[in-house]
């Protein structure tokens, strides 16, 4: 039993580590590819060689990041088969279909046109090269689409039914995978890449200004990166609002954890700043916060676009209580979900016995019980409602870090763009401004990673929401194997990250010593 627990924990840590490392590279690829495409479009329109050199500089950084991102992404997909084989079987062809499309269509598109983009200068016509650059950027976003569709299905499983004869889920409506959860998650993730890449371009450009090098190049880059980053951030906030609505409908426990909310109310406030009380449990009377500053009606407005709406807390959800239009509505309490989940699991066993013995009546009866209770199948693995509560503190802090930093970056973009157009001398001369811009680069990555922590930690303990908890999704392998590969991957990923940072720093510092606008400089 202890070994099983250890396998679960180490498998979760290994997958989390791989995903976190992978997400260091993905958003920069998503956003920087668009920025590079815009710069090359300006070059083709103006025939200004300075824009050509600017495009090539940022394209080199994109190429470095793209290569490292591919390496971590491949390992991430293999882990589904090595560490999570029960999950891979349980989800049948549903999860595999979008990943297969991603590999066949999107990754092929990225690889083909990316090769032309990186190595085709002077070998193809300028218009074909520009088309390849845009198709590489579009391919990266299409790749993200299919991966996020698969991830969203885990958060909100639709378009399928469970086949007890195969003991797995089968797809019955492919287009249902494009749910509101999936669409909002796709745009939120991709646009966050634009926002991150804009900060990256501004930060690197301010390093040139700090070193008093390539002033015109830096200001050009700041303007393009700033506008794309600001557009991405504003649209990201809009899709974040849509995601909050979807989470309220499909994962209310995640929303409650994001706010550390145990007992909801009408006109529910939202916590702006707070410290979670570590002694607070869903069934005790401790105060949920050691300290908090809250905004009245904020969570009701965020979750249901109604300042007077009721938002359920963790205890309300467990007890099966909600309020709609002022009337108390009884949902299914977690104690009943656990019982019905066990009924569904027993029905699967009875169905298997019936098939083995040729007992058609028992098979029909068992299938009926299974269909009636399958929506709570995963709860049958729990011993108490507390097993279904996500890590509240981690979800709460990650959500608030994301929101606070996101608000900071909105101000950051507005100020930087204003200065770039109206007072460029400030950007050139004020060292403290340049330092703020450079320090903002790692802060943006923290903001981005915090968003993924909210999405993934907030849905725990589920691999597939309501249907398969992580404890039932693992492979039958010894814990020692997972521990060994964890440390191997940790070492490899750290080396890859250090290599990328080192190569990028060398490229940037080398360019500081050159006149980038001079077409003779390669």
C-alpha positions as CSV (number, residue, x, y, z in Angstrom):
1,X,0.0,0.0,0.0
2,X,2.8,2.4,0.9
3,X,4.5,1.7,-2.5
4,X,1.2,2.5,-4.3
5,X,1.0,5.8,-2.5
6,X,4.6,6.5,-3.3
7,X,4.0,5.8,-7.0
8,X,1.1,8.2,-7.1
9,X,3.0,11.0,-5.4
10,X,6.2,10.6,-7.4
11,X,4.2,10.2,-10.7
12,X,2.4,13.4,-9.9
13,X,5.6,15.2,-9.1
14,X,7.3,14.0,-12.2
15,X,4.4,15.0,-14.5
16,X,4.1,18.4,-12.7
17,X,7.9,19.0,-13.1
18,X,7.8,18.1,-16.8
19,X,4.7,20.3,-17.4
20,X,6.3,23.3,-15.6
21,X,9.5,23.0,-17.5
22,X,7.6,22.6,-20.8
23,X,5.5,25.7,-20.1
24,X,8.7,27.8,-19.7
25,X,9.2,27.4,-23.4
26,X,5.7,27.1,-25.0
27,X,4.3,30.6,-24.3
28,X,7.5,32.3,-25.7
29,X,7.1,30.2,-28.9
30,X,3.5,31.1,-29.2
31,X,4.0,34.9,-28.8
32,X,7.5,35.4,-30.2
33,X,6.5,33.7,-33.5
34,X,3.7,36.2,-33.9
35,X,6.0,39.1,-33.1
36,X,8.6,37.9,-35.6
37,X,5.9,37.5,-38.3
38,X,4.7,41.1,-37.7
39,X,8.2,42.4,-37.9
40,X,8.9,40.5,-41.2
41,X,5.6,41.8,-42.6
42,X,6.7,45.4,-41.9
43,X,10.0,44.6,-43.6
44,X,8.3,43.2,-46.7
45,X,5.9,46.2,-46.8
46,X,8.6,48.9,-46.3
47,X,11.7,47.1,-47.8
48,X,13.6,48.7,-44.9
49,X,16.7,46.5,-44.3
50,X,16.7,47.6,-40.6
51,X,13.4,45.7,-40.2
52,X,15.1,42.7,-41.8
53,X,17.9,42.7,-39.3
54,X,15.4,43.2,-36.5
55,X,13.4,40.2,-37.7
56,X,16.5,38.0,-37.9
57,X,17.6,38.9,-34.4
58,X,14.4,37.9,-32.8
59,X,14.0,34.9,-35.1
60,X,17.2,33.5,-33.8
61,X,16.0,33.7,-30.2
62,X,12.7,32.0,-31.3
63,X,14.7,29.2,-32.9
64,X,16.7,28.5,-29.7
65,X,13.5,28.4,-27.6
66,X,11.6,26.3,-30.2
67,X,14.2,23.5,-30.2
68,X,14.2,23.2,-26.4
69,X,10.4,23.3,-26.1
70,X,10.0,20.4,-28.5
71,X,12.3,18.2,-26.4
72,X,10.4,18.7,-23.2
73,X,7.0,18.3,-25.0
74,X,7.8,14.9,-26.4
75,X,8.8,13.5,-22.9
76,X,5.5,14.9,-21.5
77,X,3.4,13.0,-23.9
78,X,5.3,9.7,-23.3
79,X,4.7,10.0,-19.6
80,X,1.0,9.3,-20.2
81,X,1.9,5.8,-21.3
82,X,4.7,5.1,-18.9
83,X,3.3,6.5,-15.6
84,X,-0.4,6.8,-16.3
85,X,-1.3,3.7,-18.3
86,X,-4.6,3.2,-16.4
87,X,-5.6,6.7,-17.4
88,X,-4.5,6.1,-21.0
89,X,-6.7,3.0,-21.2
90,X,-9.7,4.5,-19.4
91,X,-9.9,7.5,-21.7
92,X,-9.8,5.3,-24.8
93,X,-9.6,7.1,-28.1
94,X,-10.9,10.4,-26.7
95,X,-7.7,11.8,-25.3
96,X,-5.5,10.3,-28.0
97,X,-7.5,11.7,-30.9
98,X,-6.6,15.4,-30.4
99,X,-3.0,14.6,-29.6
100,X,-2.8,12.5,-32.8
101,X,-4.2,15.4,-34.8
102,X,-1.7,17.7,-33.1
103,X,1.2,15.5,-34.1
104,X,0.1,14.8,-37.7
105,X,-1.2,18.2,-38.6
106,X,0.1,21.0,-36.3
107,X,3.6,19.7,-35.5
108,X,4.1,18.7,-39.2
109,X,3.1,22.3,-40.1
110,X,5.4,23.8,-37.6
111,X,8.4,21.6,-38.5
112,X,8.0,22.1,-42.3
113,X,7.4,25.8,-42.4
114,X,9.7,26.4,-39.4
115,X,12.5,24.9,-41.4
116,X,11.8,27.3,-44.3
117,X,11.5,30.2,-41.8
118,X,14.8,29.5,-40.1
119,X,16.9,28.4,-43.0
120,X,15.2,29.7,-46.1
121,X,16.6,33.3,-46.2
122,X,17.8,33.9,-49.8
123,X,16.6,30.4,-50.9
124,X,12.9,31.2,-51.4
125,X,11.1,34.3,-52.4
126,X,10.5,37.0,-49.8
127,X,6.7,36.4,-50.0
128,X,7.0,32.7,-49.6
129,X,9.3,33.2,-46.7
130,X,6.9,35.5,-45.0
131,X,4.1,33.0,-45.6
132,X,6.2,30.3,-44.0
133,X,6.8,32.6,-40.9
134,X,3.1,33.2,-40.5
135,X,2.3,29.5,-41.0
136,X,4.8,28.6,-38.4
137,X,3.1,30.9,-35.9
138,X,-0.3,29.6,-36.9
139,X,1.0,26.0,-36.6
140,X,2.2,26.7,-33.1
141,X,-1.2,28.0,-32.1
142,X,-3.0,25.0,-33.8
143,X,-0.7,22.7,-31.9
144,X,-1.7,24.4,-28.7
145,X,-5.4,24.1,-29.7
146,X,-5.4,20.3,-29.8
147,X,-3.3,19.9,-26.7
148,X,-5.6,22.3,-24.8
149,X,-8.7,20.5,-26.2
150,X,-7.4,17.3,-24.7
151,X,-6.6,19.0,-21.4
152,X,-10.0,20.6,-21.3
153,X,-11.7,17.3,-21.8
154,X,-9.9,16.1,-18.6
155,X,-11.4,19.1,-16.8
156,X,-14.8,18.8,-18.4
157,X,-15.4,15.3,-19.9
158,X,-18.0,15.5,-22.6
159,X,-18.7,13.9,-26.0
160,X,-18.3,10.3,-24.7
161,X,-19.9,7.4,-23.1
162,X,-18.6,4.5,-21.0
163,X,-18.5,1.1,-22.7
164,X,-18.5,-1.6,-19.9
165,X,-17.6,-4.3,-22.4
166,X,-14.3,-2.5,-23.2
167,X,-14.0,-1.0,-19.7
168,X,-13.2,2.3,-21.2
169,X,-14.7,5.5,-22.5
170,X,-15.5,5.9,-26.2
171,X,-16.1,9.0,-28.1
172,X,-19.6,9.6,-29.5
173,X,-19.5,13.3,-30.4
174,X,-16.1,14.7,-31.5
175,X,-17.3,18.3,-31.8
176,X,-18.4,18.3,-28.2
177,X,-14.7,18.4,-27.3
178,X,-14.8,22.0,-28.3
179,X,-16.7,23.1,-25.2
180,X,-16.8,26.5,-23.6
181,X,-14.1,25.2,-21.3
182,X,-11.8,24.3,-24.2
183,X,-12.4,27.5,-26.2
184,X,-11.7,29.8,-23.3
185,X,-8.7,27.8,-22.2
186,X,-7.2,27.8,-25.7
187,X,-7.5,31.6,-26.2
188,X,-6.4,32.3,-22.6
189,X,-3.3,30.2,-22.9
190,X,-2.3,31.4,-26.4
191,X,-2.9,35.0,-25.6
192,X,-1.0,34.7,-22.4
193,X,1.9,33.7,-24.6
194,X,1.6,37.0,-26.5
195,X,1.6,38.9,-23.2
196,X,4.7,37.0,-22.0
197,X,6.6,37.5,-25.3
198,X,5.9,41.2,-25.3
199,X,7.5,41.6,-21.9
200,X,10.4,39.4,-23.0
201,X,11.0,41.6,-26.1
202,X,10.7,44.8,-24.0
203,X,13.0,43.5,-21.3
204,X,15.7,42.4,-23.8
205,X,15.4,45.7,-25.7
206,X,15.8,47.6,-22.5
207,X,19.1,45.7,-21.9
208,X,20.3,47.2,-25.2
209,X,19.3,50.7,-23.9
210,X,21.0,50.0,-20.6
211,X,24.2,49.2,-22.5
212,X,23.6,52.3,-24.8
213,X,23.6,50.1,-27.9
214,X,21.3,49.9,-30.9
215,X,18.8,52.6,-29.8
216,X,16.7,52.5,-32.9
217,X,16.5,48.7,-33.0
218,X,15.5,48.7,-29.3
219,X,12.7,51.2,-29.7
220,X,11.4,49.5,-32.8
221,X,11.3,46.2,-31.0
222,X,9.6,47.8,-27.9
223,X,6.8,49.2,-30.0
224,X,6.0,45.9,-31.8
225,X,6.4,43.8,-28.7
226,X,4.5,46.3,-26.6
227,X,1.4,46.4,-28.9
228,X,1.2,42.7,-29.4
229,X,1.8,42.1,-25.7
230,X,-0.8,44.6,-24.6
231,X,-3.4,43.2,-27.1
232,X,-2.6,39.7,-25.8
233,X,-2.9,40.7,-22.1
234,X,-6.3,42.6,-22.6
235,X,-7.7,39.6,-24.6
236,X,-6.3,37.2,-22.0
237,X,-8.2,39.1,-19.3
238,X,-11.4,38.9,-21.3
239,X,-11.0,35.1,-21.8
240,X,-10.0,34.8,-18.2
241,X,-13.4,36.2,-17.4
242,X,-15.0,33.6,-19.6
243,X,-12.9,30.8,-18.0
244,X,-14.2,32.0,-14.5
245,X,-17.8,31.5,-15.8
246,X,-17.0,28.0,-17.1
247,X,-15.2,27.0,-13.9
248,X,-18.2,28.2,-11.8
249,X,-20.5,25.9,-13.9
250,X,-18.2,22.8,-14.3
251,X,-15.7,22.9,-11.4
252,X,-17.2,24.9,-8.5
253,X,-14.8,23.2,-6.1
254,X,-11.9,24.7,-8.0
255,X,-13.4,28.2,-7.8
256,X,-13.9,27.8,-4.1
257,X,-10.3,26.8,-3.6
258,X,-9.1,29.7,-5.7
259,X,-10.7,32.0,-3.2
260,X,-10.2,29.9,-0.1
261,X,-14.0,30.1,0.3
262,X,-15.6,27.6,2.6
263,X,-19.0,29.0,3.2
264,X,-20.5,31.1,0.4
265,X,-23.1,33.8,0.4
266,X,-25.1,36.1,-1.8
267,X,-23.1,39.2,-2.9
268,X,-19.9,37.3,-2.2
269,X,-16.8,39.4,-1.8
270,X,-13.5,38.5,-3.5
271,X,-10.2,38.5,-1.7
272,X,-7.6,41.0,-3.0
273,X,-4.9,40.0,-0.6
274,X,-4.9,37.4,2.1
275,X,-3.2,34.7,4.1
276,X,-4.8,31.3,4.3
277,X,-5.3,29.8,7.8
278,X,-3.5,26.4,7.7
279,X,-5.8,25.0,10.5
280,X,-9.0,25.6,8.5
281,X,-10.8,22.5,7.5
282,X,-14.1,22.2,5.7
283,X,-15.9,20.8,8.8
284,X,-14.5,23.0,11.5
285,X,-15.2,26.6,12.7
286,X,-11.8,28.1,12.2
287,X,-11.6,31.4,10.3
288,X,-10.4,30.7,6.7
289,X,-8.0,33.6,6.6
290,X,-5.3,34.8,9.0
291,X,-5.5,38.1,7.2
292,X,-7.5,39.4,4.2
293,X,-8.5,42.5,2.3
294,X,-11.7,41.8,0.3
295,X,-13.6,43.7,-2.4
296,X,-17.4,43.6,-1.8
297,X,-19.5,41.6,-4.3
298,X,-16.4,40.8,-6.4
299,X,-16.6,37.0,-6.5
300,X,-20.4,37.1,-7.3
301,X,-19.6,39.4,-10.2
302,X,-16.7,37.3,-11.4
303,X,-18.4,34.0,-11.2
304,X,-21.9,34.7,-12.2
305,X,-21.9,38.3,-13.5
306,X,-24.4,39.3,-10.9
307,X,-23.4,41.2,-7.8
308,X,-26.1,39.6,-5.8
309,X,-25.6,36.0,-6.9
310,X,-24.8,33.2,-4.4
311,X,-21.4,31.6,-4.8
312,X,-21.0,28.2,-3.0
313,X,-18.0,27.5,-0.8
314,X,-16.3,24.2,-0.2
315,X,-18.6,23.3,2.6
316,X,-21.7,24.2,0.6
317,X,-20.5,22.1,-2.3
318,X,-19.8,19.1,-0.1
319,X,-23.2,19.4,1.6
320,X,-25.0,19.8,-1.7
321,X,-26.3,23.3,-1.2
322,X,-26.6,26.1,-3.8
323,X,-28.8,29.2,-4.2
324,X,-30.2,30.3,-7.5
325,X,-32.3,33.4,-7.8
326,X,-32.7,33.5,-4.0
327,X,-34.0,29.9,-3.7
328,X,-32.1,27.1,-2.1
329,X,-31.3,24.4,-4.6
330,X,-30.2,20.9,-3.5
331,X,-27.3,19.5,-5.5
332,X,-25.9,16.0,-4.9
333,X,-23.9,16.0,-1.6
334,X,-20.5,14.4,-1.6
335,X,-21.5,11.6,0.8
336,X,-24.1,10.6,-1.8
337,X,-21.7,10.9,-4.6
338,X,-19.3,8.5,-2.9
339,X,-22.1,5.9,-2.4
340,X,-23.3,6.3,-6.0
341,X,-19.7,6.0,-7.2
342,X,-19.4,2.7,-5.4
343,X,-22.7,1.6,-7.0
344,X,-21.3,2.3,-10.4
345,X,-18.1,0.4,-9.7
346,X,-20.0,-2.6,-8.3
347,X,-22.2,-2.5,-11.4
348,X,-19.1,-2.8,-13.7
349,X,-18.0,-5.8,-11.8
350,X,-21.5,-7.3,-12.0
351,X,-21.5,-6.6,-15.7
352,X,-18.2,-8.4,-16.2
353,X,-19.5,-11.4,-14.2
354,X,-22.7,-11.5,-16.3
355,X,-20.8,-11.5,-19.5
356,X,-18.5,-14.3,-18.3
357,X,-21.5,-16.4,-17.2
358,X,-23.7,-15.5,-20.2
359,X,-26.3,-14.0,-17.8
360,X,-28.1,-11.4,-20.1
361,X,-30.6,-10.3,-17.5
362,X,-27.9,-9.5,-15.0
363,X,-25.9,-7.7,-17.7
364,X,-28.8,-5.5,-18.6
365,X,-29.6,-4.7,-14.9
366,X,-25.9,-3.9,-14.1
367,X,-25.6,-1.7,-17.2
368,X,-28.7,0.3,-16.1
369,X,-27.3,0.8,-12.6
370,X,-24.0,1.9,-14.2
371,X,-25.7,4.4,-16.5
372,X,-27.7,5.9,-13.6
373,X,-24.6,6.4,-11.5
374,X,-21.6,6.7,-13.8
375,X,-21.4,10.5,-13.5
376,X,-20.1,10.0,-10.0
377,X,-17.9,6.9,-10.8
378,X,-14.7,8.5,-9.5
379,X,-16.1,9.4,-6.1
380,X,-16.3,5.7,-5.3
381,X,-12.5,5.7,-4.8
382,X,-12.8,8.1,-1.9
383,X,-13.2,7.3,1.8
384,X,-14.5,10.7,2.8
385,X,-15.6,14.0,1.2
386,X,-12.3,15.6,2.3
387,X,-10.5,13.4,-0.3
388,X,-12.1,15.4,-3.0
389,X,-10.9,18.8,-1.9
390,X,-7.9,20.3,-3.8
391,X,-4.9,21.9,-2.1
392,X,-6.6,25.1,-1.1
393,X,-3.5,27.1,-0.1
394,X,-1.5,26.4,-3.3
395,X,-4.5,27.1,-5.5
396,X,-5.4,30.3,-3.6
397,X,-1.9,31.8,-3.7
398,X,-1.3,30.8,-7.3
399,X,-4.5,32.5,-8.4
400,X,-3.8,35.7,-6.5
401,X,-0.2,35.8,-7.8
402,X,-1.5,35.5,-11.3
403,X,-4.1,38.3,-10.8
404,X,-1.8,40.7,-9.0
405,X,1.0,40.3,-11.6
406,X,-1.5,40.5,-14.5
407,X,-2.7,43.8,-13.2
408,X,0.9,45.0,-12.8
409,X,1.7,44.1,-16.4
410,X,-1.4,46.0,-17.7
411,X,0.1,49.2,-16.1
412,X,3.6,48.1,-17.4
413,X,2.5,47.9,-21.0
414,X,0.6,51.2,-20.9
415,X,3.6,53.1,-19.4
416,X,6.2,51.5,-21.7
417,X,4.2,52.2,-24.9
418,X,3.4,55.8,-23.8
419,X,7.1,56.4,-23.2
420,X,8.2,54.7,-26.4
421,X,6.1,57.1,-28.5
422,X,5.9,60.3,-26.4
423,X,9.1,60.3,-24.3
424,X,11.7,57.8,-25.7
425,X,14.5,59.7,-24.0
426,X,13.1,58.5,-20.7
427,X,13.4,54.9,-21.8
428,X,16.9,55.6,-23.1
429,X,18.2,57.5,-20.0
430,X,16.4,56.2,-16.9
431,X,18.4,53.2,-15.7
432,X,15.7,52.4,-13.1
433,X,13.1,52.1,-15.9
434,X,15.4,49.7,-17.8
435,X,15.9,47.7,-14.6
436,X,12.2,47.4,-14.0
437,X,11.7,46.2,-17.6
438,X,14.4,43.6,-17.3
439,X,13.2,42.4,-13.9
440,X,9.7,42.1,-15.3
441,X,10.8,39.3,-17.6
442,X,11.1,36.6,-14.9
443,X,8.0,38.1,-13.1
444,X,6.0,37.4,-16.3
445,X,7.1,33.8,-16.3
446,X,6.0,33.5,-12.6
447,X,2.6,34.9,-13.6
448,X,2.3,32.4,-16.5
449,X,3.3,29.4,-14.4
450,X,0.9,30.5,-11.6
451,X,-1.9,30.3,-14.1
452,X,-1.1,26.7,-14.9
453,X,-0.9,25.8,-11.2
454,X,-4.4,27.2,-10.7
455,X,-5.7,25.1,-13.7
456,X,-4.0,21.9,-12.7
457,X,-3.7,21.9,-8.9
458,X,-7.2,23.4,-8.6
459,X,-8.8,20.3,-10.2
460,X,-7.0,17.8,-8.0
461,X,-7.5,15.0,-7.0
462,X,-8.9,14.4,-10.5
463,X,-7.2,13.1,-13.6
464,X,-10.6,13.2,-15.3
465,X,-13.1,15.4,-13.4
466,X,-15.6,13.3,-11.3
467,X,-14.6,10.1,-13.1
468,X,-11.0,9.1,-12.4
469,X,-8.9,10.3,-9.5
470,X,-5.1,10.3,-9.7
471,X,-4.8,7.3,-7.4
472,X,-6.6,5.1,-9.9
473,X,-4.9,6.4,-13.0
474,X,-1.3,5.3,-12.4
475,X,0.7,2.5,-14.0
476,X,1.6,-0.7,-12.2
477,X,5.3,0.1,-11.8
478,X,7.6,0.2,-8.8
479,X,8.1,3.6,-7.1
480,X,11.9,3.3,-7.5
481,X,11.5,3.5,-11.3
482,X,9.5,6.7,-11.0
483,X,12.0,8.2,-8.5
484,X,14.9,7.3,-10.8
485,X,13.3,8.9,-13.9
486,X,12.2,11.9,-11.9
487,X,15.8,12.8,-11.1
488,X,17.0,12.0,-14.5
489,X,14.4,14.3,-16.1
490,X,15.0,17.0,-13.5
491,X,18.7,16.9,-14.4
492,X,18.1,16.9,-18.2
493,X,15.5,19.6,-18.1
494,X,17.7,21.8,-15.9
495,X,20.6,21.3,-18.3
496,X,18.4,22.2,-21.2
497,X,17.1,25.3,-19.5
498,X,20.6,26.4,-18.5
499,X,21.7,25.8,-22.1
500,X,18.9,27.9,-23.5
501,X,19.5,30.8,-21.2
502,X,23.2,30.6,-21.8
503,X,22.8,30.6,-25.6
504,X,20.3,33.4,-25.5
505,X,22.5,35.5,-23.2
506,X,25.5,34.9,-25.5
507,X,23.4,35.9,-28.6
508,X,22.1,39.1,-26.9
509,X,25.4,40.2,-25.4
510,X,27.1,39.5,-28.7
511,X,24.6,41.7,-30.5
512,X,25.1,44.5,-28.1
513,X,28.6,44.9,-29.5
514,X,27.3,45.1,-33.1
515,X,25.3,47.5,-35.2
516,X,22.2,45.4,-35.8
517,X,20.8,47.8,-38.4
518,X,23.9,47.2,-40.5
519,X,23.0,44.5,-43.1
520,X,26.6,43.4,-43.3
521,X,26.5,42.2,-39.7
522,X,25.3,38.5,-39.6
